[in-house]
Amino acid sequence: MVLKTDLYIDGEWISGTGSLPVYDPSNGEIIAHVATADDSQCEAAIDAAYRAFSPWAKTAPRLRSEILRKAFEIMVSEADQIAELISKENGKVFSDARGEVLYAAEFFRWFAEEAVRTPGDFRQAPSGDKRILVTHQPVGVSLLITPWNFPAAMATRKLGPALAAGCTVILKAASETPLTALYIVDILHRAGVPGGVVNFVMPAKSGPQIAKMLHDPRVRNLSFTGSTEVGRILIREAAECVVRTSMELGGNAPFLVLEDANIDEAVKGAMIAKMRNGGAACTAANRFVVARKVAPEFIEKFTATMSALKVAPGMTEGAQLGASVSVKERNKIAELVDNAVTAGATVELGGKIIEGTGAFYPATVLTVDKDNPILRHEVFGPVAPIVVFDTDEEAIAIANDTEYGLISYVYSSDLARAMRTAEAIESGMVAINRGVISDPAAPFGGVKQSGLGREGGFAGIHEFLETKYIGVEI
Ligand code: NAD
């Protein structure tokens, strides 16, 4: 596989003015050097996206749809090699990486289908003599910023709707995982996206350079996925120029096991909700909230299943838990666990860094009180704190005791009880008796400090469309 490592501006691969190393976190070796952009190259990307905007916005939706469909097909046919690339630069195991590629490709397929279905509205005004015509137009040049944990899916979840809507884009990937994003940009190039419609830059210094880009009046939209901390900085920057923003931020998902839950099913769901991506998912179950009556059985079965996971570099046959994305991220996980233990957590499993090369942390289970500090942080690793509750009201109060509100999980054999609980929890998504519900056809997003806006579903394309009202006198 020939890796793409240059900047991509106006349909051309261009050398950077600097470079940054990309590491394999399972052994610390450098995989590649990726080009970084200075201010003038970031500006050249805006120039190209701005020039391409009007022609792209006027392209037949059917053509935009066909290009996205082609990108979907290329991505699926090259799934194994993209998965290998993800596994290498991110550390996750190959099976997770392959699952991510197929999920990521679905955003191209879904938005290929949405491109030709943008709804409008035509009505008689209440006064009777006027007509209200509502149409949608692409917002304009959009800046897309993605995190390292799903390097393929977080890019396609933005690229798909942006291109379907008729926007042109500048993509900036996380510095830990740019190679996957570059591969996807190359897929779009091969699928026939015209020059300037998609651009890729890796600013040498994200903070000041992205801020400068946001202050360029030609940039009209910012779609960001990442931490709440960085999201807040970008919302402040965007406010200065009233740039429209979509924010997919951090999570602190509660996983509720009510007393009538099927425990074997709950353990199966818990393993997916916690361990997909080695726990590095905004949707990862971060707090297990378990009814006292079933807690001993759940803790025993869940801990046994966690302890059986094979920890190994992502490309090793049978690996189930790979490396964290970097030693720095792994050490953050270790610090959160150490602080939890100091605050009184009991370690049921794991809890100590795996020494040696590679950023490995073991599957860890803790039992904690409901005021343990770990319950207030997004752990982003294979760590499962479990807290016990007595009444459903108490479980809901624990679930809502966080600044985040992305997703929650509820296990119960009584659908009405699960539904009542789901409606009382403050989160943008709730999974009932399922360990994963991410679906390109469903609206993904959070409430509270987990973000603004939705990606996927019918809502996703509207993050890249403006509503225009045309009033008509007849
Ligand atoms: P991060 O916020 O550190 O970085 C995200 C992106 O922002 C990266 O590309 C990074 O280079 C860039 N960035 C960092 N500082 C910046 C600045 N000052 N200006 C502009 N860009 C800047 O997040 P991360 O560590 O890459 O990813 C993990 C976080 O992402 C977690 O909090 C996770 O919950 C969140 N996430 C959320 C979702 C969601 O859909 N809600 C999905 C995946 C990940």
Residues whose N, C-alpha, C, O or C-beta is under 5 A from the ligand:
A	BS01	NAD	I145 T146 P147 W148 K172 A173 A174 S175 S206 G207 I210 T225 G226 S227 T228 V230 I233 E248 L249 G250 G251 A281 C282 S450
